[in-house]
Amino acid sequence: MKAAISLNPDAEVVKAVREGLKRTGGYCPCRLERTEATKCMCREFRDQVADPNYEGFCHCMLYYKSYEKKGE
């Protein structure tokens, strides 16, 4: 299986999060801290991407990690 990262299919969520990213200078708008760990794509989601068993959304729901199954 190959992992794929995509944007949330809900355009309103994507729009809201991107506006938040602009407002915060690229930091996750869902987090109070402004550190390298919360800069989009945040460390939490990068760690989840690296986890071969993880499938799902990042904390702010902007990105989704999925797997392409063979034959699809």
N, CA, C and O atoms as a Tripos MOL2 file, in Angstrom:
@<TRIPOS>MOLECULE
protein
  288   287    72     0     0
PROTEIN
NO_CHARGES

@<TRIPOS>ATOM
      1 N           0.8370   -1.1830    0.0000 N.3       1 MET1
      2 CA          0.0000    0.0000    0.0000 C.3       1 MET1
      3 C           0.8780    1.2420    0.0000 C.2       1 MET1
      4 O           1.9170    1.2840    0.6600 O.2       1 MET1
      5 N           0.4550    2.2330   -0.7360 N.am      2 LYS2
      6 CA          1.1880    3.4850   -0.8290 C.3       2 LYS2
      7 C           0.3760    4.5810   -0.1310 C.2       2 LYS2
      8 O          -0.8280    4.7130   -0.3540 O.2       2 LYS2
      9 N           1.0510    5.3600    0.7120 N.am      3 ALA3
     10 CA          0.3730    6.4500    1.4230 C.3       3 ALA3
     11 C           0.2180    7.6490    0.5020 C.2       3 ALA3
     12 O           1.0700    7.9210   -0.3440 O.2       3 ALA3
     13 N          -0.8920    8.3610    0.6860 N.am      4 ALA4
     14 CA         -1.1530    9.5860   -0.0720 C.3       4 ALA4
     15 C          -1.6590   10.6470    0.8970 C.2       4 ALA4
     16 O          -2.4540   10.3600    1.7920 O.2       4 ALA4
     17 N          -1.1870   11.8790    0.7050 N.am      5 ILE5
     18 CA         -1.6430   13.0070    1.5090 C.3       5 ILE5
     19 C          -2.4940   13.8890    0.6010 C.2       5 ILE5
     20 O          -2.0680   14.2630   -0.4920 O.2       5 ILE5
     21 N          -3.6980   14.2170    1.0600 N.am      6 SER6
     22 CA         -4.5860   15.0650    0.2620 C.3       6 SER6
     23 C          -5.2290   16.1190    1.1600 C.2       6 SER6
     24 O          -5.2150   16.0060    2.3860 O.2       6 SER6
     25 N          -5.7830   17.1300    0.5310 N.am      7 LEU7
     26 CA         -6.5310   18.1440    1.2670 C.3       7 LEU7
     27 C          -7.8880   17.5940    1.6680 C.2       7 LEU7
     28 O          -8.4190   16.6900    1.0230 O.2       7 LEU7
     29 N          -8.4300   18.1330    2.7130 N.am      8 ASN8
     30 CA         -9.7780   17.7880    3.1380 C.3       8 ASN8
     31 C         -10.7300   18.0360    1.9700 C.2       8 ASN8
     32 O         -10.6430   19.0860    1.3340 O.2       8 ASN8
     33 N         -11.6280   17.1120    1.6700 N.am      9 PRO9
     34 CA        -12.5600   17.3250    0.5570 C.3       9 PRO9
     35 C         -13.5900   18.4260    0.8400 C.2       9 PRO9
     36 O         -14.2750   18.8700   -0.0810 O.2       9 PRO9
     37 N         -13.7110   18.8670    2.0800 N.am     10 ASP10
     38 CA        -14.6470   19.9320    2.4440 C.3      10 ASP10
     39 C         -13.9820   21.2870    2.1840 C.2      10 ASP10
     40 O         -13.1330   21.7220    2.9620 O.2      10 ASP10
     41 N         -14.3620   21.9430    1.1060 N.am     11 ALA11
     42 CA        -13.7470   23.2070    0.6890 C.3      11 ALA11
     43 C         -13.8720   24.2950    1.7520 C.2      11 ALA11
     44 O         -12.9870   25.1440    1.8620 O.2      11 ALA11
     45 N         -14.9400   24.2890    2.5300 N.am     12 GLU12
     46 CA        -15.1160   25.2970    3.5820 C.3      12 GLU12
     47 C         -14.0910   25.1210    4.6950 C.2      12 GLU12
     48 O         -13.5730   26.1050    5.2230 O.2      12 GLU12
     49 N         -13.7960   23.8790    5.0530 N.am     13 VAL13
     50 CA        -12.7750   23.6120    6.0630 C.3      13 VAL13
     51 C         -11.4200   24.0730    5.5530 C.2      13 VAL13
     52 O         -10.6770   24.7380    6.2740 O.2      13 VAL13
     53 N         -11.0940   23.7210    4.3110 N.am     14 VAL14
     54 CA         -9.8210   24.1190    3.7090 C.3      14 VAL14
     55 C          -9.6990   25.6410    3.6920 C.2      14 VAL14
     56 O          -8.6500   26.1810    4.0440 O.2      14 VAL14
     57 N         -10.7450   26.3260    3.2920 N.am     15 LYS15
     58 CA        -10.7300   27.7840    3.2390 C.3      15 LYS15
     59 C         -10.4960   28.3760    4.6330 C.2      15 LYS15
     60 O          -9.6670   29.2720    4.7940 O.2      15 LYS15
     61 N         -11.2170   27.8820    5.6300 N.am     16 ALA16
     62 CA        -11.0990   28.4040    6.9950 C.3      16 ALA16
     63 C          -9.6970   28.1670    7.5620 C.2      16 ALA16
     64 O          -9.1230   29.0610    8.1850 O.2      16 ALA16
     65 N          -9.1480   26.9780    7.3520 N.am     17 VAL17
     66 CA         -7.8210   26.6780    7.8800 C.3      17 VAL17
     67 C          -6.7700   27.5110    7.1580 C.2      17 VAL17
     68 O          -5.8590   28.0340    7.7990 O.2      17 VAL17
     69 N          -6.8740   27.6440    5.8520 N.am     18 ARG18
     70 CA         -5.9010   28.4550    5.1050 C.3      18 ARG18
     71 C          -5.9570   29.9160    5.5350 C.2      18 ARG18
     72 O          -4.9160   30.5680    5.6120 O.2      18 ARG18
     73 N          -7.1390   30.4420    5.8140 N.am     19 GLU19
     74 CA         -7.2530   31.8110    6.3220 C.3      19 GLU19
     75 C          -6.5730   31.9140    7.6860 C.2      19 GLU19
     76 O          -5.8940   32.8990    7.9760 O.2      19 GLU19
     77 N          -6.7610   30.8950    8.5180 N.am     20 GLY20
     78 CA         -6.0990   30.8630    9.8180 C.3      20 GLY20
     79 C          -4.5900   30.7990    9.6890 C.2      20 GLY20
     80 O          -3.8730   31.4450   10.4530 O.2      20 GLY20
     81 N          -4.1020   30.0270    8.7310 N.am     21 LEU21
     82 CA         -2.6620   29.9380    8.5000 C.3      21 LEU21
     83 C          -2.0880   31.2870    8.0760 C.2      21 LEU21
     84 O          -0.9970   31.6590    8.5060 O.2      21 LEU21
     85 N          -2.8100   32.0160    7.2410 N.am     22 LYS22
     86 CA         -2.3650   33.3610    6.8380 C.3      22 LYS22
     87 C          -2.3050   34.2840    8.0480 C.2      22 LYS22
     88 O          -1.3620   35.0590    8.2090 O.2      22 LYS22
     89 N          -3.3210   34.1900    8.8920 N.am     23 ARG23
     90 CA         -3.4200   35.0540   10.0730 C.3      23 ARG23
     91 C          -2.3000   34.7690   11.0770 C.2      23 ARG23
     92 O          -1.8420   35.6800   11.7670 O.2      23 ARG23
     93 N          -1.8580   33.5120   11.1620 N.am     24 THR24
     94 CA         -0.8520   33.1160   12.1560 C.3      24 THR24
     95 C           0.5550   33.0190   11.5810 C.2      24 THR24
     96 O           1.4820   32.6170   12.2840 O.2      24 THR24
     97 N           0.7250   33.3750   10.3350 N.am     25 GLY25
     98 CA          2.0550   33.3010    9.7290 C.3      25 GLY25
     99 C           2.5050   31.8870    9.4290 C.2      25 GLY25
    100 O           3.7030   31.6050    9.4210 O.2      25 GLY25
    101 N           1.5570   30.9920    9.1800 N.am     26 GLY26
    102 CA          1.8920   29.6230    8.8020 C.3      26 GLY26
    103 C           1.8540   28.6220    9.9340 C.2      26 GLY26
    104 O           2.1250   27.4390    9.7310 O.2      26 GLY26
    105 N           1.5200   29.0870   11.1260 N.am     27 TYR27
    106 CA          1.3950   28.1780   12.2670 C.3      27 TYR27
    107 C          -0.0210   27.6460   12.3460 C.2      27 TYR27
    108 O          -0.9760   28.3180   11.9560 O.2      27 TYR27
    109 N          -0.1460   26.4250   12.8560 N.am     28 CYS28
    110 CA         -1.4590   25.7880   12.9750 C.3      28 CYS28
    111 C          -2.4150   26.7210   13.7140 C.2      28 CYS28
    112 O          -2.1440   27.0980   14.8540 O.2      28 CYS28
    113 N          -3.5210   27.0980   13.0890 N.am     29 PRO29
    114 CA         -4.4590   28.0060   13.7460 C.3      29 PRO29
    115 C          -5.2180   27.3500   14.8980 C.2      29 PRO29
    116 O          -5.9040   28.0340   15.6580 O.2      29 PRO29
    117 N          -5.0980   26.0440   15.0300 N.am     30 CYS30
    118 CA         -5.7780   25.3190   16.1030 C.3      30 CYS30
    119 C          -4.9400   25.2430   17.3740 C.2      30 CYS30
    120 O          -5.4110   24.7570   18.4020 O.2      30 CYS30
    121 N          -3.7130   25.7170   17.3070 N.am     31 ARG31
    122 CA         -2.7930   25.6190   18.4430 C.3      31 ARG31
    123 C          -2.5010   27.0040   19.0020 C.2      31 ARG31
    124 O          -2.4300   27.9810   18.2580 O.2      31 ARG31
    125 N          -2.3360   27.0790   20.2980 N.am     32 LEU32
    126 CA         -1.9940   28.3470   20.9340 C.3      32 LEU32
    127 C          -0.5070   28.6550   20.8120 C.2      32 LEU32
    128 O          -0.1200   29.8180   20.6950 O.2      32 LEU32
    129 N           0.3290   27.6160   20.8400 N.am     33 GLU33
    130 CA          1.7720   27.7990   20.7400 C.3      33 GLU33
    131 C           2.1820   28.1580   19.3170 C.2      33 GLU33
    132 O           1.5590   27.7170   18.3510 O.2      33 GLU33
    133 N           3.2210   28.9520   19.2010 N.am     34 ARG34
    134 CA          3.8190   29.2640   17.9050 C.3      34 ARG34
    135 C           5.2710   28.8060   17.9580 C.2      34 ARG34
    136 O           6.1770   29.5810   18.2620 O.2      34 ARG34
    137 N           5.4670   27.5170   17.6510 N.am     35 THR35
    138 CA          6.7980   26.9210   17.6640 C.3      35 THR35
    139 C           7.0010   26.1630   16.3620 C.2      35 THR35
    140 O           6.0690   25.9910   15.5770 O.2      35 THR35
    141 N           8.2300   25.7120   16.1450 N.am     36 GLU36
    142 CA          8.5040   24.9230   14.9390 C.3      36 GLU36
    143 C           7.6250   23.6750   14.8920 C.2      36 GLU36
    144 O           7.2800   23.2020   13.8080 O.2      36 GLU36
    145 N           7.2630   23.1420   16.0450 N.am     37 ALA37
    146 CA          6.4270   21.9400   16.0940 C.3      37 ALA37
    147 C           5.0090   22.2070   15.6070 C.2      37 ALA37
    148 O           4.3100   21.2780   15.2020 O.2      37 ALA37
    149 N           4.5700   23.4810   15.6410 N.am     38 THR38
    150 CA          3.2030   23.7990   15.2260 C.3      38 THR38
    151 C           3.1490   24.5160   13.8850 C.2      38 THR38
    152 O           2.0830   24.9730   13.4710 O.2      38 THR38
    153 N           4.2950   24.6190   13.1970 N.am     39 LYS39
    154 CA          4.3190   25.2080   11.8530 C.3      39 LYS39
    155 C           3.7340   24.1830   10.8870 C.2      39 LYS39
    156 O           4.1080   23.0110   10.9240 O.2      39 LYS39
    157 N           2.8190   24.6180   10.0230 N.am     40 CYS40
    158 CA          2.1460   23.7160    9.0920 C.3      40 CYS40
    159 C           3.1400   23.2010    8.0480 C.2      40 CYS40
    160 O           3.8820   24.0160    7.5000 O.2      40 CYS40
    161 N           3.1980   22.0360    7.7670 N.am     41 MET41
    162 CA          2.6150   20.8100    8.2580 C.3      41 MET41
    163 C           3.2760   20.4890    9.5980 C.2      41 MET41
    164 O           4.4920   20.3150    9.6720 O.2      41 MET41
    165 N           2.4850   20.4130   10.6320 N.am     42 CYS42
    166 CA          2.9860   20.3200   12.0060 C.3      42 CYS42
    167 C           3.7270   19.0050   12.2590 C.2      42 CYS42
    168 O           3.5630   18.0150   11.5470 O.2      42 CYS42
    169 N           4.5390   19.0490   13.2970 N.am     43 ARG43
    170 CA          5.3140   17.8570   13.6580 C.3      43 ARG43
    171 C           4.4030   16.6750   13.9780 C.2      43 ARG43
    172 O           4.7120   15.5380   13.6190 O.2      43 ARG43
    173 N           3.2860   16.9360   14.6480 N.am     44 GLU44
    174 CA          2.3590   15.8530   14.9950 C.3      44 GLU44
    175 C           1.9140   15.1080   13.7340 C.2      44 GLU44
    176 O           1.9130   13.8770   13.7150 O.2      44 GLU44
    177 N           1.5390   15.8350   12.6900 N.am     45 PHE45
    178 CA          1.0710   15.1610   11.4800 C.3      45 PHE45
    179 C           2.2340   14.5260   10.7220 C.2      45 PHE45
    180 O           2.0680   13.4520   10.1430 O.2      45 PHE45
    181 N           3.3990   15.1570   10.7100 N.am     46 ARG46
    182 CA          4.5590   14.5340   10.0620 C.3      46 ARG46
    183 C           4.8720   13.1940   10.7290 C.2      46 ARG46
    184 O           5.2170   12.2240   10.0540 O.2      46 ARG46
    185 N           4.7500   13.1470   12.0550 N.am     47 ASP47
    186 CA          4.9590   11.8760   12.7660 C.3      47 ASP47
    187 C           3.8770   10.8670   12.3950 C.2      47 ASP47
    188 O           4.1580    9.6770   12.2480 O.2      47 ASP47
    189 N           2.6360   11.3430   12.2430 N.am     48 GLN48
    190 CA          1.5550   10.4460   11.8400 C.3      48 GLN48
    191 C           1.7660    9.9400   10.4170 C.2      48 GLN48
    192 O           1.4620    8.7840   10.1200 O.2      48 GLN48
    193 N           2.2800   10.7850    9.5430 N.am     49 VAL49
    194 CA          2.5730   10.3730    8.1660 C.3      49 VAL49
    195 C           3.6350    9.2740    8.1800 C.2      49 VAL49
    196 O           3.5700    8.3200    7.4060 O.2      49 VAL49
    197 N           4.6070    9.4260    9.0680 N.am     50 ALA50
    198 CA          5.6810    8.4310    9.1500 C.3      50 ALA50
    199 C           5.2150    7.1100    9.7540 C.2      50 ALA50
    200 O           5.8590    6.0790    9.5570 O.2      50 ALA50
    201 N           4.1150    7.1290   10.4810 N.am     51 ASP51
    202 CA          3.5800    5.9230   11.1180 C.3      51 ASP51
    203 C           2.8510    5.0820   10.0650 C.2      51 ASP51
    204 O           1.8420    5.5250    9.5160 O.2      51 ASP51
    205 N           3.3450    3.8880    9.7820 N.am     52 PRO52
    206 CA          2.7190    3.0770    8.7290 C.3      52 PRO52
    207 C           1.3000    2.6170    9.0720 C.2      52 PRO52
    208 O           0.5710    2.1710    8.1860 O.2      52 PRO52
    209 N           0.9030    2.7160   10.3250 N.am     53 ASN53
    210 CA         -0.4310    2.2670   10.7270 C.3      53 ASN53
    211 C          -1.4490    3.3960   10.8170 C.2      53 ASN53
    212 O          -2.6340    3.1460   11.0390 O.2      53 ASN53
    213 N          -0.9970    4.6430   10.6460 N.am     54 TYR54
    214 CA         -1.9180    5.7790   10.8010 C.3      54 TYR54
    215 C          -2.6130    6.1120    9.4860 C.2      54 TYR54
    216 O          -1.9820    6.1690    8.4300 O.2      54 TYR54
    217 N          -3.9090    6.3280    9.5670 N.am     55 GLU55
    218 CA         -4.6910    6.8410    8.4470 C.3      55 GLU55
    219 C          -5.7010    7.8040    9.0580 C.2      55 GLU55
    220 O          -6.4330    7.4340    9.9750 O.2      55 GLU55
    221 N          -5.7470    9.0460    8.5540 N.am     56 GLY56
    222 CA         -6.6990   10.0090    9.0880 C.3      56 GLY56
    223 C          -6.2640   11.4420    8.8640 C.2      56 GLY56
    224 O          -5.2980   11.7170    8.1510 O.2      56 GLY56
    225 N          -7.0070   12.3590    9.4950 N.am     57 PHE57
    226 CA         -6.7710   13.7920    9.3410 C.3      57 PHE57
    227 C          -5.6860   14.2890   10.2880 C.2      57 PHE57
    228 O          -5.4270   13.6970   11.3350 O.2      57 PHE57
    229 N          -5.0600   15.3920    9.8920 N.am     58 CYS58
    230 CA         -4.1750   16.1150   10.7930 C.3      58 CYS58
    231 C          -5.0440   16.8160   11.8440 C.2      58 CYS58
    232 O          -6.2710   16.8130   11.7500 O.2      58 CYS58
    233 N          -4.4000   17.4050   12.8290 N.am     59 HIS59
    234 CA         -5.1130   18.0270   13.9540 C.3      59 HIS59
    235 C          -6.1380   19.0670   13.4960 C.2      59 HIS59
    236 O          -7.2510   19.1020   14.0220 O.2      59 HIS59
    237 N          -5.7840   19.9060   12.5320 N.am     60 CYS60
    238 CA         -6.6820   21.0000   12.1220 C.3      60 CYS60
    239 C          -7.6180   20.6060   10.9770 C.2      60 CYS60
    240 O          -8.4140   21.4170   10.5030 O.2      60 CYS60
    241 N          -7.5090   19.3570   10.5450 N.am     61 MET61
    242 CA         -8.3940   18.8040    9.5060 C.3      61 MET61
    243 C          -8.0930   19.3130    8.0930 C.2      61 MET61
    244 O          -8.9270   19.1620    7.2020 O.2      61 MET61
    245 N          -6.9200   19.9120    7.8720 N.am     62 LEU62
    246 CA         -6.5700   20.3900    6.5340 C.3      62 LEU62
    247 C          -6.1260   19.2360    5.6340 C.2      62 LEU62
    248 O          -6.5320   19.1490    4.4760 O.2      62 LEU62
    249 N          -5.2890   18.3520    6.1790 N.am     63 TYR63
    250 CA         -4.7310   17.2450    5.3990 C.3      63 TYR63
    251 C          -5.2880   15.9050    5.8500 C.2      63 TYR63
    252 O          -5.6950   15.7300    6.9990 O.2      63 TYR63
    253 N          -5.2940   14.9640    4.9110 N.am     64 TYR64
    254 CA         -5.7260   13.6000    5.2080 C.3      64 TYR64
    255 C          -4.6960   12.6240    4.6530 C.2      64 TYR64
    256 O          -4.3020   12.7160    3.4910 O.2      64 TYR64
    257 N          -4.2690   11.7010    5.4860 N.am     65 LYS65
    258 CA         -3.3780   10.6320    5.0310 C.3      65 LYS65
    259 C          -4.2230    9.3990    4.7810 C.2      65 LYS65
    260 O          -4.9580    8.9440    5.6580 O.2      65 LYS65
    261 N          -4.1120    8.8610    3.5660 N.am     66 SER66
    262 CA         -4.8560    7.6510    3.2150 C.3      66 SER66
    263 C          -3.8950    6.6760    2.5230 C.2      66 SER66
    264 O          -2.7440    7.0020    2.2300 O.2      66 SER66
    265 N          -4.4010    5.5050    2.2830 N.am     67 TYR67
    266 CA         -3.6150    4.4860    1.5780 C.3      67 TYR67
    267 C          -4.3290    4.1160    0.2960 C.2      67 TYR67
    268 O          -5.5480    3.9480    0.2600 O.2      67 TYR67
    269 N          -3.5340    3.9930   -0.7560 N.am     68 GLU68
    270 CA         -4.0690    3.5020   -2.0250 C.3      68 GLU68
    271 C          -3.9530    1.9910   -1.9720 C.2      68 GLU68
    272 O          -2.8660    1.4390   -1.8010 O.2      68 GLU68
    273 N          -5.0660    1.3480   -2.1170 N.am     69 LYS69
    274 CA         -5.0550   -0.1110   -2.0920 C.3      69 LYS69
    275 C          -4.8050   -0.6300   -3.5030 C.2      69 LYS69
    276 O          -5.2750   -0.0460   -4.4800 O.2      69 LYS69
    277 N          -4.0820   -1.7010   -3.6010 N.am     70 LYS70
    278 CA         -3.7620   -2.2650   -4.9250 C.3      70 LYS70
    279 C          -5.0340   -2.5480   -5.7040 C.2      70 LYS70
    280 O          -6.0150   -3.0560   -5.1600 O.2      70 LYS70
    281 N          -5.0040   -2.2160   -6.9770 N.am     71 GLY71
    282 CA         -6.1400   -2.4660   -7.8440 C.3      71 GLY71
    283 C          -7.1440   -1.3320   -7.8730 C.2      71 GLY71
    284 O          -8.1620   -1.4280   -8.5580 O.2      71 GLY71
    285 N          -6.8760   -0.2570   -7.1410 N.am     72 GLU72
    286 CA         -7.8150    0.8820   -7.1370 C.3      72 GLU72
    287 C          -7.2730    2.0020   -7.9900 C.2      72 GLU72
    288 O          -7.9120    3.0470   -8.1170 O.2      72 GLU72
@<TRIPOS>BOND
     1     1     2 1
     2     2     3 1
     3     3     4 2
     4     3     5 am
     5     5     6 1
     6     6     7 1
     7     7     8 2
     8     7     9 am
     9     9    10 1
    10    10    11 1
    11    11    12 2
    12    11    13 am
    13    13    14 1
    14    14    15 1
    15    15    16 2
    16    15    17 am
    17    17    18 1
    18    18    19 1
    19    19    20 2
    20    19    21 am
    21    21    22 1
    22    22    23 1
    23    23    24 2
    24    23    25 am
    25    25    26 1
    26    26    27 1
    27    27    28 2
    28    27    29 am
    29    29    30 1
    30    30    31 1
    31    31    32 2
    32    31    33 am
    33    33    34 1
    34    34    35 1
    35    35    36 2
    36    35    37 am
    37    37    38 1
    38    38    39 1
    39    39    40 2
    40    39    41 am
    41    41    42 1
    42    42    43 1
    43    43    44 2
    44    43    45 am
    45    45    46 1
    46    46    47 1
    47    47    48 2
    48    47    49 am
    49    49    50 1
    50    50    51 1
    51    51    52 2
    52    51    53 am
    53    53    54 1
    54    54    55 1
    55    55    56 2
    56    55    57 am
    57    57    58 1
    58    58    59 1
    59    59    60 2
    60    59    61 am
    61    61    62 1
    62    62    63 1
    63    63    64 2
    64    63    65 am
    65    65    66 1
    66    66    67 1
    67    67    68 2
    68    67    69 am
    69    69    70 1
    70    70    71 1
    71    71    72 2
    72    71    73 am
    73    73    74 1
    74    74    75 1
    75    75    76 2
    76    75    77 am
    77    77    78 1
    78    78    79 1
    79    79    80 2
    80    79    81 am
    81    81    82 1
    82    82    83 1
    83    83    84 2
    84    83    85 am
    85    85    86 1
    86    86    87 1
    87    87    88 2
    88    87    89 am
    89    89    90 1
    90    90    91 1
    91    91    92 2
    92    91    93 am
    93    93    94 1
    94    94    95 1
    95    95    96 2
    96    95    97 am
    97    97    98 1
    98    98    99 1
    99    99   100 2
   100    99   101 am
   101   101   102 1
   102   102   103 1
   103   103   104 2
   104   103   105 am
   105   105   106 1
   106   106   107 1
   107   107   108 2
   108   107   109 am
   109   109   110 1
   110   110   111 1
   111   111   112 2
   112   111   113 am
   113   113   114 1
   114   114   115 1
   115   115   116 2
   116   115   117 am
   117   117   118 1
   118   118   119 1
   119   119   120 2
   120   119   121 am
   121   121   122 1
   122   122   123 1
   123   123   124 2
   124   123   125 am
   125   125   126 1
   126   126   127 1
   127   127   128 2
   128   127   129 am
   129   129   130 1
   130   130   131 1
   131   131   132 2
   132   131   133 am
   133   133   134 1
   134   134   135 1
   135   135   136 2
   136   135   137 am
   137   137   138 1
   138   138   139 1
   139   139   140 2
   140   139   141 am
   141   141   142 1
   142   142   143 1
   143   143   144 2
   144   143   145 am
   145   145   146 1
   146   146   147 1
   147   147   148 2
   148   147   149 am
   149   149   150 1
   150   150   151 1
   151   151   152 2
   152   151   153 am
   153   153   154 1
   154   154   155 1
   155   155   156 2
   156   155   157 am
   157   157   158 1
   158   158   159 1
   159   159   160 2
   160   159   161 am
   161   161   162 1
   162   162   163 1
   163   163   164 2
   164   163   165 am
   165   165   166 1
   166   166   167 1
   167   167   168 2
   168   167   169 am
   169   169   170 1
   170   170   171 1
   171   171   172 2
   172   171   173 am
   173   173   174 1
   174   174   175 1
   175   175   176 2
   176   175   177 am
   177   177   178 1
   178   178   179 1
   179   179   180 2
   180   179   181 am
   181   181   182 1
   182   182   183 1
   183   183   184 2
   184   183   185 am
   185   185   186 1
   186   186   187 1
   187   187   188 2
   188   187   189 am
   189   189   190 1
   190   190   191 1
   191   191   192 2
   192   191   193 am
   193   193   194 1
   194   194   195 1
   195   195   196 2
   196   195   197 am
   197   197   198 1
   198   198   199 1
   199   199   200 2
   200   199   201 am
   201   201   202 1
   202   202   203 1
   203   203   204 2
   204   203   205 am
   205   205   206 1
   206   206   207 1
   207   207   208 2
   208   207   209 am
   209   209   210 1
   210   210   211 1
   211   211   212 2
   212   211   213 am
   213   213   214 1
   214   214   215 1
   215   215   216 2
   216   215   217 am
   217   217   218 1
   218   218   219 1
   219   219   220 2
   220   219   221 am
   221   221   222 1
   222   222   223 1
   223   223   224 2
   224   223   225 am
   225   225   226 1
   226   226   227 1
   227   227   228 2
   228   227   229 am
   229   229   230 1
   230   230   231 1
   231   231   232 2
   232   231   233 am
   233   233   234 1
   234   234   235 1
   235   235   236 2
   236   235   237 am
   237   237   238 1
   238   238   239 1
   239   239   240 2
   240   239   241 am
   241   241   242 1
   242   242   243 1
   243   243   244 2
   244   243   245 am
   245   245   246 1
   246   246   247 1
   247   247   248 2
   248   247   249 am
   249   249   250 1
   250   250   251 1
   251   251   252 2
   252   251   253 am
   253   253   254 1
   254   254   255 1
   255   255   256 2
   256   255   257 am
   257   257   258 1
   258   258   259 1
   259   259   260 2
   260   259   261 am
   261   261   262 1
   262   262   263 1
   263   263   264 2
   264   263   265 am
   265   265   266 1
   266   266   267 1
   267   267   268 2
   268   267   269 am
   269   269   270 1
   270   270   271 1
   271   271   272 2
   272   271   273 am
   273   273   274 1
   274   274   275 1
   275   275   276 2
   276   275   277 am
   277   277   278 1
   278   278   279 1
   279   279   280 2
   280   279   281 am
   281   281   282 1
   282   282   283 1
   283   283   284 2
   284   283   285 am
   285   285   286 1
   286   286   287 1
   287   287   288 2
@<TRIPOS>SUBSTRUCTURE
     1 MET1         2 RESIDUE 1 A MET
     2 LYS2         6 RESIDUE 1 A LYS
     3 ALA3        10 RESIDUE 1 A ALA
     4 ALA4        14 RESIDUE 1 A ALA
     5 ILE5        18 RESIDUE 1 A ILE
     6 SER6        22 RESIDUE 1 A SER
     7 LEU7        26 RESIDUE 1 A LEU
     8 ASN8        30 RESIDUE 1 A ASN
     9 PRO9        34 RESIDUE 1 A PRO
    10 ASP10       38 RESIDUE 1 A ASP
    11 ALA11       42 RESIDUE 1 A ALA
    12 GLU12       46 RESIDUE 1 A GLU
    13 VAL13       50 RESIDUE 1 A VAL
    14 VAL14       54 RESIDUE 1 A VAL
    15 LYS15       58 RESIDUE 1 A LYS
    16 ALA16       62 RESIDUE 1 A ALA
    17 VAL17       66 RESIDUE 1 A VAL
    18 ARG18       70 RESIDUE 1 A ARG
    19 GLU19       74 RESIDUE 1 A GLU
    20 GLY20       78 RESIDUE 1 A GLY
    21 LEU21       82 RESIDUE 1 A LEU
    22 LYS22       86 RESIDUE 1 A LYS
    23 ARG23       90 RESIDUE 1 A ARG
    24 THR24       94 RESIDUE 1 A THR
    25 GLY25       98 RESIDUE 1 A GLY
    26 GLY26      102 RESIDUE 1 A GLY
    27 TYR27      106 RESIDUE 1 A TYR
    28 CYS28      110 RESIDUE 1 A CYS
    29 PRO29      114 RESIDUE 1 A PRO
    30 CYS30      118 RESIDUE 1 A CYS
    31 ARG31      122 RESIDUE 1 A ARG
    32 LEU32      126 RESIDUE 1 A LEU
    33 GLU33      130 RESIDUE 1 A GLU
    34 ARG34      134 RESIDUE 1 A ARG
    35 THR35      138 RESIDUE 1 A THR
    36 GLU36      142 RESIDUE 1 A GLU
    37 ALA37      146 RESIDUE 1 A ALA
    38 THR38      150 RESIDUE 1 A THR
    39 LYS39      154 RESIDUE 1 A LYS
    40 CYS40      158 RESIDUE 1 A CYS
    41 MET41      162 RESIDUE 1 A MET
    42 CYS42      166 RESIDUE 1 A CYS
    43 ARG43      170 RESIDUE 1 A ARG
    44 GLU44      174 RESIDUE 1 A GLU
    45 PHE45      178 RESIDUE 1 A PHE
    46 ARG46      182 RESIDUE 1 A ARG
    47 ASP47      186 RESIDUE 1 A ASP
    48 GLN48      190 RESIDUE 1 A GLN
    49 VAL49      194 RESIDUE 1 A VAL
    50 ALA50      198 RESIDUE 1 A ALA
    51 ASP51      202 RESIDUE 1 A ASP
    52 PRO52      206 RESIDUE 1 A PRO
    53 ASN53      210 RESIDUE 1 A ASN
    54 TYR54      214 RESIDUE 1 A TYR
    55 GLU55      218 RESIDUE 1 A GLU
    56 GLY56      222 RESIDUE 1 A GLY
    57 PHE57      226 RESIDUE 1 A PHE
    58 CYS58      230 RESIDUE 1 A CYS
    59 HIS59      234 RESIDUE 1 A HIS
    60 CYS60      238 RESIDUE 1 A CYS
    61 MET61      242 RESIDUE 1 A MET
    62 LEU62      246 RESIDUE 1 A LEU
    63 TYR63      250 RESIDUE 1 A TYR
    64 TYR64      254 RESIDUE 1 A TYR
    65 LYS65      258 RESIDUE 1 A LYS
    66 SER66      262 RESIDUE 1 A SER
    67 TYR67      266 RESIDUE 1 A TYR
    68 GLU68      270 RESIDUE 1 A GLU
    69 LYS69      274 RESIDUE 1 A LYS
    70 LYS70      278 RESIDUE 1 A LYS
    71 GLY71      282 RESIDUE 1 A GLY
    72 GLU72      286 RESIDUE 1 A GLU
